[in-house]
Amino acid sequence: MSPAPKSASEPNRQPADCDVGGAGGSGGGRERAMEEEKENHCQFFLPSKRRFCANTPLSSTKFCGNHNPSPKSQRLPCPIDPSHSVLSENLDSHVKKCPFKKQAEALETKPYYSKGINGGGGTPEEEKTGSEAKRRAVHKLSLDEFDRLIGKIRAFHSWFQVELLESFAEPDACKKWLKQQTDRQVPYQEKHVMQQISILGNMEAFGILKKPLGSCQEIRECDDMGGEKDEAKAVIEFGAGRGYLTHMLADCYGLKKIFMVERRSYKLKADRSLRQDQSISLERLRIDIEDLNLHGIESLKGHRYLAIGKHLCGSATDLAIRCCFPYQHNLNKRVLSSSCYLQGLALATCCHHLCQWNSYINTSLLCERGITKEDFDAITWFSSWAVDADHSSDELPNMYNEGIPHSTREAKEPNQEDKGVEEIIKSMQSRERAGLGFMCKEIIDLGRLLWLRDHALDAQLVKYVPSSISPENHLLVAKCRI
């Protein structure tokens, strides 16, 4: 849906540099055609398509319902699917005919659907804290409160005593992808391929994936004999998107039972290429991870599985971990009898600034260390500073060791006491901001790491690609001990 015009009083007009024809017969014809188009269609100009909206205008205006600039109208998010909005006066009628309504109703009948099963226990009335609200809360702190917050973050980060190893892995099984010897129907972007390769390489190095056999025939023969008893037979990709990580996994390691979990619809998916292999069983589950009960998936019963995810934004990482461990958190929810078993996981975390207190997996640890919800909101907001840094510098990995000043009182200016927190933040050097951002990203992921270790998994947190490839380069890898 195209965005509404910026100003309700000014209709969106065609840019001055748009070619509508010049002098002469052909130019005049184009002008007449443009005038006819304006009369018969909505007069909202779409810059990305270089034409006017093709919808029929309303009888009372020159614009269609989507682009009507009337100041009396207010657009509200659809209660069925907030990804689109509707005029407030049309909300009731829209809900009855929303195209997503049937999809939502059909989803509720699935045995694997359980509303909020992986949510973390927060009440539905509790709203998520947005980035703007987090920023305002930090700026409202006094200098003494800001100093204590910075000191608490430094102390908490030092308490972990866990060193993040740099582990960029290139397994032999994936070398053909680096050479682009793959299905030409699949889009090839080197930076994404390198991330996917390193994720699979770290899984192999950590013992989650077995090195593939020499040929497809050998793989089939091994499957016919049953393979090893502790070997995973299925893979679930959380936040699958177009599914290219799973596509590489299936192509290089021979896994044949695939589940892709994604709440959005995508074009150019890897599904078409995967389905060309008739030995592959592929199911795409269009559902929010928060509502997914793995034990309700009929075709997954009796199988050991791997859980993977590339760039699971914010709380999606916590939701995915809970999804694999339903009994620790959902005693009052509808959970079917245990019928599938986690073998190992590899989750590349992302967008730490979107993490929420209610869904974070290890709030108990934070509370034990004196970290409050307000502190956590500030930590998540600071984490974005790491991504904003210049990642071409070789000094980045050591930033958090030198890091931010222990106190804002260390500033050089004599009138520091007259400044507020917002001014102090603006005066911080980029190196200091990045150092604080790196600390906060690591705090969030190290808390997840300790939770996995506390729940009978061998786990590591590594930097699986250099920051120059992706600043979001943390990978959680874990495997069951028994």
GUVEXTOR-258396 format. One record per residue (C-alpha): residue in three letters; z, x, y. Coordinates in pm, whole numbers, padded with zeros to 5 digits, always signed. Layout:
! GUVEXTOR-258396
ALAZXY;...
//
This chain:
! GUVEXTOR-258396
MET+00000+00000+00000;SER-00094+00143+00339;PRO+00189+00203+00587;ALA+00240-00041+00874;PRO+00126+00064+01222;LYS+00374+00272+01419;SER+00380+00031+01710;ALA+00384-00343+01675;SER+00237-00390+02024;GLU-00056-00156+01971;PRO-00303-00232+01692;ASN-00416+00068+01494;ARG-00749+00173+01643;GLN-01031+00385+01513;PRO-00993+00755+01606;ALA-01212+00873+01892;ASP-01373+01143+01680;CYS-01481+00905+01403;ASP-01858+00899+01364;VAL-01981+00545+01438;GLY-02329+00649+01542;GLY-02486+00772+01861;ALA-02785+00675+02068;GLY-03094+00547+01896;GLY-03180+00275+01651;SER-02980+00402+01354;GLY-02671+00460+01567;GLY-02694+00110+01710;GLY-02721-00033+01359;ARG-02405+00145+01254;GLU-02224+00013+01561;ARG-02329-00345+01484;ALA-02220-00302+01121;MET-01886-00171+01239;GLU-01840-00469+01472;GLU-01920-00712+01190;GLU-01669-00532+00966;LYS-01404-00566+01235;GLU-01468-00937+01266;ASN-01457-01012+00893;HIS-01181-00775+00786;CYS-00836-00661+00890;GLN-00855-00433+01195;PHE-00601-00183+01063;PHE-00779+00151+01036;LEU-00701+00362+00727;PRO-00725+00730+00832;SER-00721+00864+00475;LYS-01020+00644+00380;ARG-01193+00661+00720;ARG-01250+00289+00730;PHE-01082-00039+00819;CYS-00868-00231+00572;ALA-01092-00453+00358;ASN-00844-00743+00333;THR-00911-01074+00503;PRO-00711-01117+00826;LEU-00459-01397+00873;SER-00573-01699+01074;SER-00327-01625+01355;THR-00398-01253+01392;LYS-00662-00986+01347;PHE-00459-00819+01072;CYS-00389-00898+00709;GLY-00043-00976+00576;ASN+00020-00613+00482;HIS-00059-00478+00828;ASN+00044-00762+01054;PRO+00225-00595+01349;SER+00416-00908+01457;PRO+00760-00797+01586;LYS+00912-01121+01449;SER+00844-01007+01094;GLN+01062-00764+00904;ARG+00967-00599+00579;LEU+01224-00578+00301;PRO+01212-00390-00030;CYS+01123-00609-00325;PRO+01440-00677-00529;ILE+01241-00648-00854;ASP+01074-00317-00773;PRO+01183-00145-00448;SER+00875+00079-00453;HIS+00696-00188-00248;SER+00806-00414+00038;VAL+00735-00766+00155;LEU+00776-00968+00476;SER+01123-01123+00497;GLU+00985-01477+00537;ASN+00775-01432+00222;LEU+01047-01277+00007;ASP+01142-01589-00191;SER+00785-01678-00280;HIS+00697-01315-00358;VAL+00980-01278-00609;LYS+00839-01568-00812;LYS+00493-01410-00845;CYS+00565-01036-00817;PRO+00341-00855-01069;PHE+00639-00642-01173;LYS+00845-00946-01269;LYS+00682-00994-01609;GLN+00711-00622-01676;ALA+01083-00629-01596;GLU+01140-00938-01811;ALA+00951-00783-02102;LEU+01155-00462-02072;GLU+01482-00654-02095;THR+01385-00780-02440;LYS+01339-00428-02582;PRO+01614-00309-02820;TYR+01631+00025-02638;TYR+01701-00138-02300;SER+02066-00146-02191;LYS+02123-00188-01819;GLY+02310+00106-01666;ILE+02413+00257-02001;ASN+02373+00613-01870;GLY+02481+00546-01512;GLY+02816+00721-01525;GLY+03053+00430-01478;GLY+02999+00356-01110;THR+03001-00008-01005;PRO+02667-00169-00909;GLU+02802-00240-00559;GLU+02845+00131-00485;GLU+02549+00252-00283;LYS+02398+00595-00312;THR+02469+00838-00031;GLY+02144+00938+00136;SER+02066+01277+00286;GLU+02098+01147+00640;ALA+02446+01009+00569;LYS+02546+01342+00413;ARG+02420+01529+00720;ARG+02612+01305+00959;ALA+02932+01346+00756;VAL+02908+01727+00778;HIS+02836+01722+01151;LYS+03144+01504+01211;LEU+03376+01768+01064;SER+03598+01971+01294;LEU+03559+02349+01293;ASP+03879+02386+01089;GLU+03755+02131+00834;PHE+03417+02304+00815;ASP+03589+02640+00764;ARG+03797+02499+00478;LEU+03488+02346+00318;ILE+03300+02678+00330;GLY+03600+02859+00185;LYS+03633+02602-00093;ILE+03266+02643-00186;ARG+03295+03023-00201;ALA+03611+03006-00413;PHE+03463+02749-00652;HIS+03143+02950-00696;SER+03341+03267-00769;TRP+03559+03083-01022;PHE+03267+03017-01259;GLN+03210+03386-01334;VAL+02875+03303-01497;GLU+02577+03523-01418;LEU+02237+03355-01406;LEU+01987+03565-01596;GLU+01625+03592-01493;SER+01425+03489-01798;PHE+01052+03449-01745;ALA+00921+03415-02101;GLU+00561+03416-02222;PRO+00551+03331-02594;ASP+00247+03431-02795;ALA+00191+03068-02893;CYS+00109+02975-02532;LYS-00115+03265-02433;LYS-00429+03056-02476;TRP-00307+02834-02192;LEU-00286+03133-01960;LYS-00644+03211-02056;GLN-00737+02847-01983;GLN-00861+02799-02340;THR-00746+02439-02338;ASP-00884+02090-02320;ARG-01099+02081-02007;GLN-01001+01719-01949;VAL-00650+01837-01859;PRO-00609+01960-01497;TYR-00521+02330-01481;GLN-00288+02462-01211;GLU-00161+02811-01279;LYS+00184+02775-01121;HIS+00261+02465-01330;VAL+00123+02625-01646;MET+00343+02931-01592;GLN+00650+02708-01554;GLN+00568+02513-01868;ILE+00504+02831-02065;SER+00836+02982-01959;ILE+01026+02664-02048;LEU+00883+02672-02400;GLY+00931+03048-02421;ASN+01299+03016-02335;MET+01335+02740-02593;GLU+01185+02969-02856;ALA+01398+03267-02750;PHE+01714+03054-02763;GLY+01633+02928-03111;ILE+01550+02569-03018;LEU+01184+02603-03113;LYS+01053+02773-03425;LYS+00765+03015-03389;PRO+00452+02828-03494;LEU+00282+02904-03820;GLY-00052+03076-03825;SER-00280+02775-03860;CYS-00285+02398-03835;GLN-00336+02386-04215;GLU-00013+02581-04268;ILE+00170+02346-04032;ARG+00048+02040-04224;GLU+00148+02196-04555;CYS+00493+02274-04421;ASP+00530+01914-04300;ASP+00427+01785-04643;MET+00702+01993-04804;GLY+00957+01855-04562;GLY+01008+02169-04354;GLU+01356+02297-04277;LYS+01634+02042-04279;ASP+01762+02142-03935;GLU+01422+02149-03770;ALA+01349+01893-03500;LYS+01075+01646-03589;ALA+01040+01470-03255;VAL+01042+01550-02884;ILE+01151+01330-02593;GLU+01033+01427-02246;PHE+01249+01275-01974;GLY+01080+01218-01640;ALA+00754+01293-01817;GLY+00519+01216-01529;ARG+00171+01292-01660;GLY+00314+01458-01970;TYR+00159+01805-01950;LEU+00477+01984-02064;THR+00479+01783-02387;HIS+00103+01831-02420;MET+00153+02209-02425;LEU+00447+02178-02665;ALA+00247+01968-02910;ASP-00058+02192-02881;CYS+00128+02521-02928;TYR+00415+02428-03162;GLY+00273+02145-03368;LEU+00529+01868-03300;LYS+00371+01539-03395;LYS+00623+01272-03289;ILE+00631+01234-02913;PHE+00822+01006-02677;MET+00760+01015-02302;VAL+01016+00849-02073;GLU+00891+00770-01723;ARG+00964+00476-01494;ARG+00648+00515-01284;SER+00282+00472-01368;TYR+00052+00773-01339;LYS-00318+00842-01355;LEU-00472+01148-01522;LYS-00205+01153-01792;ALA-00215+01387-02090;ASP-00183+01085-02322;ARG-00556+01045-02371;SER-00599+01403-02490;LEU-00294+01379-02718;ARG-00411+01054-02878;GLN-00735+01220-02985;ASP-00527+01392-03252;GLN-00473+01114-03506;SER-00179+01298-03663;ILE+00022+01264-03340;SER+00247+00962-03287;LEU+00289+00902-02914;GLU+00504+00640-02741;ARG+00532+00616-02363;LEU+00844+00425-02255;ARG+00820+00295-01900;ILE+01190+00267-01827;ASP+01452+00420-01600;ILE+01653+00688-01783;GLU+01968+00512-01664;ASP+01883+00210-01883;LEU+01755+00389-02196;ASN+01946+00364-02523;LEU+01783+00617-02755;HIS+01947+00464-03061;GLY+01751+00145-02999;ILE+01413+00314-03049;GLU+01310+00206-03395;SER+01056+00481-03457;LEU+01307+00753-03362;LYS+01564+00654-03624;GLY+01641+00919-03882;HIS+01486+01202-03680;ARG+01624+01509-03514;TYR+01477+01548-03169;LEU+01439+01787-02877;ALA+01508+01667-02524;ILE+01296+01831-02253;GLY+01225+01776-01887;LYS+01048+01964-01609;HIS+01185+01914-01257;LEU+01424+01627-01328;CYS+01502+01524-00972;GLY+01865+01497-00867;SER+02071+01266-01084;ALA+01793+01231-01343;THR+01926+01546-01512;ASP+02273+01391-01547;LEU+02126+01063-01671;ALA+01917+01246-01933;ILE+02219+01440-02061;ARG+02422+01119-02092;CYS+02131+00954-02268;CYS+02160+01217-02543;PHE+02541+01173-02566;PRO+02598+00797-02543;TYR+02938+00780-02711;GLN+03122+00999-02461;HIS+03061+00762-02172;ASN+02963+00415-02286;LEU+03246+00280-02499;ASN+03210-00064-02342;LYS+02830-00070-02350;ARG+02591-00190-02620;VAL+02529+00122-02828;LEU+02363+00093-03167;SER+02482+00288-03469;SER+02399+00657-03459;SER+02055+00701-03609;CYS+01893+00994-03426;TYR+02033+01336-03360;LEU+01992+01583-03076;GLN+01878+01925-03196;GLY+01845+02097-02859;LEU+01749+02044-02498;ALA+01572+02224-02216;LEU+01598+02064-01873;ALA+01455+02220-01558;THR+01668+02087-01274;CYS+01534+01995-00933;CYS+01616+01830-00598;HIS+01990+01897-00605;HIS+02023+01731-00263;LEU+01957+01396-00434;CYS+02251+01427-00675;GLN+02514+01154-00654;TRP+02887+01164-00723;ASN+02888+00850-00939;SER+02625+00982-01180;TYR+02713+01354-01185;ILE+02800+01458-01540;ASN+03109+01672-01468;THR+03309+01508-01190;SER+03624+01570-01395;LEU+03581+01946-01346;LEU+03524+01900-00973;CYS+03841+01694-00939;GLU+04041+01955-01131;ARG+03923+02221-00885;GLY+04000+02009-00579;ILE+03641+01909-00501;THR+03629+01556-00356;LYS+03337+01317-00331;GLU+03295+01415+00034;ASP+03289+01783-00063;PHE+03031+01709-00331;ASP+02809+01523-00084;ALA+02822+01826+00146;ILE+02745+02063-00144;THR+02438+01862-00239;TRP+02319+01854+00124;PHE+02365+02230+00165;SER+02167+02292-00155;SER+01839+02207+00020;TRP+01879+02518+00237;ALA+01796+02737-00063;VAL+01460+02565-00107;ASP+01382+02602+00265;ALA+01421+02981+00252;ASP+01137+03234+00252;HIS+01087+03286-00122;SER+00842+03572-00082;SER+01132+03811-00011;ASP+01258+04039-00287;GLU+01609+04015-00141;LEU+01648+03645-00225;PRO+01829+03685-00560;ASN+02109+03881-00389;MET+02153+03648-00093;TYR+02451+03463-00228;ASN+02632+03790-00302;GLU+02637+03876+00068;GLY+02607+03512+00157;ILE+02758+03322+00443;PRO+03048+03443+00657;HIS+03389+03364+00515;SER+03466+03170+00830;THR+03270+03032+01121;ARG+03523+03215+01338;GLU+03335+03534+01256;ALA+03065+03439+01508;LYS+03001+03690+01784;GLU+03000+03454+02081;PRO+03327+03429+02276;ASN+03283+03056+02345;GLN+03263+02969+01974;GLU+03559+02730+02001;ASP+03358+02505+02234;LYS+03084+02452+01977;GLY+03065+02169+01727;VAL+02965+02197+01363;GLU+02606+02097+01437;GLU+02569+02382+01687;ILE+02736+02626+01447;ILE+02486+02532+01174;LYS+02194+02574+01411;SER+02316+02920+01509;MET+02350+03038+01147;GLN+02096+03295+01040;SER+01840+03189+00779;ARG+01994+03439+00536;GLU+02335+03274+00572;ARG+02194+02926+00525;ALA+01999+03035+00217;GLY+02308+03204+00073;LEU+02507+02883+00104;GLY+02220+02683-00044;PHE+02198+02911-00350;MET+02573+02883-00406;CYS+02563+02504-00396;LYS+02263+02477-00632;GLU+02441+02700-00881;ILE+02769+02508-00852;ILE+02594+02184-00947;ASP+02410+02333-01244;LEU+02702+02545-01365;GLY+02911+02230-01382;ARG+02645+02081-01609;LEU+02642+02400-01817;LEU+03019+02387-01878;TRP+02997+02018-01972;LEU+02741+02100-02242;ARG+02957+02383-02376;ASP+03258+02151-02385;HIS+03059+01908-02601;ALA+02984+02140-02894;LEU+02660+02293-02767;ASP+02566+02656-02719;ALA+02418+02654-02370;GLN+02274+02886-02107;LEU+02156+02850-01749;VAL+01867+03081-01660;LYS+01616+03135-01383;TYR+01303+03070-01581;VAL+01045+03160-01314;PRO+01058+03372-00996;SER+01136+03189-00674;SER+00787+03274-00550;ILE+00644+03045-00820;SER+00899+02768-00768;PRO+01228+02775-00573;GLU+01353+02508-00816;ASN+01381+02756-01101;HIS+01701+02668-01291;LEU+01665+02584-01660;LEU+01943+02445-01880;VAL+01886+02530-02247;ALA+02125+02419-02520;LYS+02138+02370-02896;CYS+02380+02204-03132;ARG+02629+02435-03305;ILE+02626+02238-03628;
//
